[in-house]
């Protein structure tokens, strides 16, 4: 009975958290994603035999997911989300990052959602319908930041800190916010920062190490105890391979920039 009751409650949260109403901005929130406002209890429908493609896609996403305000929103187990069966995988990719569209069977009816899974460790994120970012932890855990901008930072918090960008652009599936006065670009997806880039001449520094875009790769290797000294590409617009930092963060280098990203 306890398990049934738990599933009833979890299904209610799923039903409400993915609704258009619950995606409206909370007046007290510092994020574009609002919190579930569950007011009714629903129960999961009878589950059919699991679709192995669904199970395989959901496997690395198994466990609990929290909103950017630290509230538990989603629990994934086997072929279920909040105790409700998931079927009909469409447009799925199974490498990294992975994306897919699914049907969730709820007592109130079937619901179709799109999910994107990306990042690692503290910076693994599940983005629902391109607008609800969920994370693994109650708090926005992070290792490094640049000028106070950190990975997982919400769009609202970025705007509060730096105002509106000078311009924006679509960049390989992300929203690129360009801050000309600081020679900084912030890359956002689903309303959270997934990359920060500073160029030569930027007044911003890495908060932990104090390094700038003008410092050498040797200085970065020493400050972050990297296994090898990063190699900067010779091509003008190229970017280096990723150099691992703690908590699922990475450094990348170009001829005139340094980037922190998931």
C-alpha positions as CSV (number, residue, x, y, z in Angstrom):
1,X,0.0,0.0,0.0
2,X,2.8,2.4,0.8
3,X,4.3,1.8,-2.7
4,X,1.0,2.4,-4.4
5,X,0.5,5.6,-2.4
6,X,4.0,6.8,-3.4
7,X,3.3,6.2,-7.0
8,X,0.0,8.1,-6.8
9,X,1.8,11.1,-5.4
10,X,4.7,10.9,-7.9
11,X,2.3,10.7,-10.9
12,X,0.5,13.7,-9.6
13,X,3.8,15.6,-9.5
14,X,4.6,14.5,-13.1
15,X,1.2,15.5,-14.4
16,X,1.4,19.0,-12.9
17,X,5.1,19.7,-13.4
18,X,4.9,19.1,-17.2
19,X,1.8,21.2,-17.7
20,X,1.8,24.6,-19.3
21,X,0.4,26.2,-16.1
22,X,3.4,25.0,-14.0
23,X,5.9,26.3,-16.5
24,X,4.7,29.8,-15.9
25,X,7.3,31.9,-14.0
26,X,7.0,31.9,-10.2
27,X,7.1,35.4,-8.9
28,X,9.5,34.4,-6.2
29,X,11.8,32.3,-8.4
30,X,15.2,33.2,-9.8
31,X,14.7,30.8,-12.7
32,X,12.6,30.6,-15.8
33,X,11.3,27.1,-14.8
34,X,8.5,27.1,-12.2
35,X,7.7,24.5,-9.6
36,X,5.0,21.9,-9.7
37,X,1.8,23.0,-8.0
38,X,0.1,19.6,-7.5
39,X,-3.4,19.9,-6.1
40,X,-4.8,16.5,-7.0
41,X,-3.7,12.9,-6.8
42,X,-3.7,10.6,-9.8
43,X,-2.7,7.0,-10.2
44,X,-0.5,5.3,-12.7
45,X,-2.2,3.3,-15.4
46,X,-1.7,-0.4,-15.8
47,X,1.8,-0.9,-17.3
48,X,2.4,-3.0,-20.4
49,X,5.6,-4.9,-21.0
50,X,8.5,-2.5,-21.0
51,X,9.8,-1.2,-24.4
52,X,13.5,-2.1,-24.2
53,X,14.4,1.0,-26.3
54,X,12.7,3.2,-23.6
55,X,14.6,1.3,-20.8
56,X,17.9,1.7,-22.6
57,X,17.4,5.5,-23.1
58,X,16.2,6.1,-19.6
59,X,18.9,4.0,-17.9
60,X,21.6,6.8,-17.6
61,X,18.8,9.1,-16.4
62,X,17.6,6.8,-13.7
63,X,17.1,8.4,-10.2
64,X,15.8,11.6,-8.8
65,X,15.8,15.0,-10.6
66,X,15.4,18.4,-9.0
67,X,14.3,21.8,-10.3
68,X,16.6,24.8,-10.2
69,X,14.9,25.8,-7.0
70,X,15.8,22.5,-5.4
71,X,12.5,20.8,-5.4
72,X,12.1,17.1,-6.4
73,X,10.2,17.0,-9.7
74,X,10.9,13.7,-11.4
75,X,12.0,10.2,-10.4
76,X,13.0,7.8,-13.2
77,X,13.0,4.0,-12.7
78,X,13.1,1.3,-15.4
79,X,10.5,2.3,-18.0
80,X,8.6,4.7,-15.7
81,X,8.7,8.4,-14.8
82,X,7.1,9.2,-11.5
83,X,5.6,5.7,-11.5
84,X,3.9,6.2,-14.9
85,X,4.7,4.0,-17.9
86,X,6.8,5.5,-20.7
87,X,6.3,4.2,-24.3
88,X,6.6,5.2,-27.9
89,X,10.2,6.4,-28.2
90,X,10.6,8.7,-31.2
91,X,13.6,10.5,-32.7
92,X,15.9,9.0,-30.1
93,X,19.7,9.2,-30.0
94,X,21.6,7.0,-27.7
95,X,25.1,8.5,-27.8
96,X,26.1,11.8,-26.1
97,X,24.2,14.0,-25.7
98,X,21.0,12.0,-26.0
99,X,17.6,13.3,-27.0
100,X,14.2,11.6,-27.4
101,X,10.4,12.1,-27.4
102,X,8.2,9.8,-25.4
103,X,4.6,9.2,-24.4
104,X,3.8,9.1,-20.6
105,X,0.6,7.2,-19.7
106,X,-1.2,9.0,-16.8
107,X,-4.6,8.5,-15.3
108,X,-5.7,11.8,-16.9
109,X,-4.5,10.7,-20.3
110,X,-1.4,10.4,-22.4
111,X,1.2,13.1,-22.5
112,X,4.0,13.5,-25.0
113,X,7.3,15.1,-23.8
114,X,10.7,15.7,-25.3
115,X,13.8,15.1,-23.1
116,X,17.5,16.0,-23.6
117,X,20.1,14.4,-21.3
118,X,23.6,16.0,-21.2
119,X,26.5,16.6,-18.9
120,X,28.3,14.5,-16.3
121,X,28.5,14.3,-12.5
122,X,27.3,17.4,-10.8
123,X,26.5,18.9,-14.2
124,X,24.3,16.2,-15.6
125,X,21.1,17.9,-16.7
126,X,17.7,16.7,-18.0
127,X,15.9,19.3,-20.0
128,X,12.2,18.7,-20.6
129,X,10.4,20.2,-23.6
130,X,13.3,22.6,-24.2
131,X,12.3,24.8,-21.2
132,X,12.4,22.9,-17.9
133,X,15.9,22.2,-16.8
134,X,16.3,19.5,-14.1
135,X,19.5,18.7,-12.2
136,X,20.8,15.8,-10.1
137,X,21.2,17.7,-6.8
138,X,19.2,19.9,-4.5
139,X,21.8,22.7,-4.9
140,X,23.6,24.0,-8.0
141,X,27.0,22.3,-7.2
142,X,29.9,23.6,-9.1
143,X,33.7,23.7,-9.1
144,X,34.7,26.8,-11.1
145,X,33.1,30.0,-12.4
146,X,34.1,33.0,-14.4
147,X,33.2,36.5,-13.1
148,X,30.5,34.9,-11.0
149,X,29.0,33.1,-13.9
150,X,28.8,29.3,-13.3
151,X,27.6,26.2,-15.2
152,X,24.0,25.5,-14.3
153,X,23.3,29.2,-13.6
154,X,19.7,30.2,-14.6
155,X,18.9,32.7,-17.3
156,X,17.3,34.9,-14.7
157,X,20.3,34.9,-12.5
158,X,22.6,35.6,-15.4
159,X,20.4,38.6,-16.4
160,X,20.4,39.8,-12.8
161,X,24.2,39.7,-12.7
162,X,25.1,41.1,-16.1
163,X,21.9,42.5,-17.6
164,X,20.7,41.8,-21.1
165,X,23.3,40.7,-23.7
166,X,24.5,43.0,-26.4
167,X,23.2,40.4,-28.9
168,X,22.2,36.8,-29.2
169,X,22.7,34.0,-31.7
170,X,21.8,30.4,-32.3
171,X,24.9,28.3,-32.0
172,X,24.7,24.5,-32.6
173,X,21.5,24.1,-30.6
174,X,22.4,26.6,-27.9
175,X,21.5,30.2,-27.3
176,X,24.6,32.3,-27.4
177,X,24.5,35.4,-25.3
178,X,27.1,37.9,-26.3
179,X,28.4,40.5,-23.8
180,X,30.6,42.9,-25.9
181,X,31.7,45.1,-23.0
182,X,33.1,42.1,-21.1
183,X,34.3,40.1,-24.2
184,X,32.3,37.2,-22.8
185,X,29.8,34.7,-24.4
186,X,27.5,32.6,-22.4
187,X,25.9,29.5,-23.9
188,X,22.5,28.5,-22.7
189,X,20.2,25.6,-23.3
190,X,16.8,25.1,-21.7
191,X,17.3,28.3,-19.6
192,X,20.6,27.4,-17.9
193,X,24.2,28.2,-18.7
194,X,26.1,25.2,-20.1
195,X,29.2,27.2,-21.3
196,X,31.1,30.4,-20.6
197,X,33.7,31.8,-23.0
198,X,36.0,34.8,-22.3
199,X,38.2,36.3,-25.1
200,X,41.5,38.2,-25.1
201,X,40.8,41.6,-23.5
202,X,38.1,40.5,-21.2
203,X,38.0,42.0,-17.7
204,X,36.7,38.7,-16.3
205,X,38.8,36.0,-14.5
206,X,38.3,32.5,-13.4
207,X,37.1,32.9,-9.8
208,X,39.1,30.0,-8.3
209,X,42.4,30.4,-10.1
210,X,42.4,34.1,-11.0
211,X,43.5,33.2,-14.6
212,X,42.4,35.2,-17.6
213,X,42.0,34.6,-21.3
214,X,45.5,36.0,-21.8
215,X,47.2,33.5,-19.6
216,X,49.2,30.6,-21.1
217,X,47.9,27.1,-21.3
218,X,50.9,26.2,-19.1
219,X,49.5,28.4,-16.4
220,X,46.1,26.6,-16.7
221,X,47.8,23.2,-16.5
222,X,49.6,24.2,-13.3
223,X,46.6,25.9,-11.6
224,X,44.2,23.0,-12.3
225,X,46.8,20.2,-12.1
226,X,45.9,19.0,-15.6
227,X,47.6,15.8,-16.8
228,X,48.9,17.5,-19.9
229,X,49.4,21.0,-21.0
230,X,46.5,22.0,-23.3
231,X,47.2,22.4,-27.0
232,X,45.7,25.4,-28.8
233,X,44.5,24.7,-32.3
234,X,46.3,26.4,-35.2
235,X,43.1,27.2,-37.1
236,X,41.6,30.6,-36.3
237,X,38.1,29.4,-35.4
238,X,38.9,26.0,-34.0
239,X,38.5,24.8,-30.4
240,X,40.6,22.4,-28.5
241,X,39.7,19.0,-27.0
242,X,38.2,19.1,-23.5
243,X,40.5,19.1,-20.5
244,X,38.8,17.7,-17.4
245,X,38.2,19.6,-14.2
246,X,36.3,18.2,-11.1
247,X,32.5,17.8,-10.9
248,X,31.9,17.3,-14.6
249,X,33.4,20.6,-15.8
250,X,35.8,21.1,-18.7
251,X,38.2,23.6,-20.1
252,X,38.6,24.2,-23.9
253,X,40.9,26.6,-25.7
254,X,41.0,28.6,-28.9
255,X,43.5,31.0,-30.3
256,X,41.9,34.0,-28.6
257,X,39.6,32.5,-25.9
258,X,39.2,30.1,-23.0
259,X,36.0,28.3,-22.4
260,X,34.4,26.6,-19.3
261,X,31.7,24.1,-20.2
262,X,29.9,20.9,-19.3
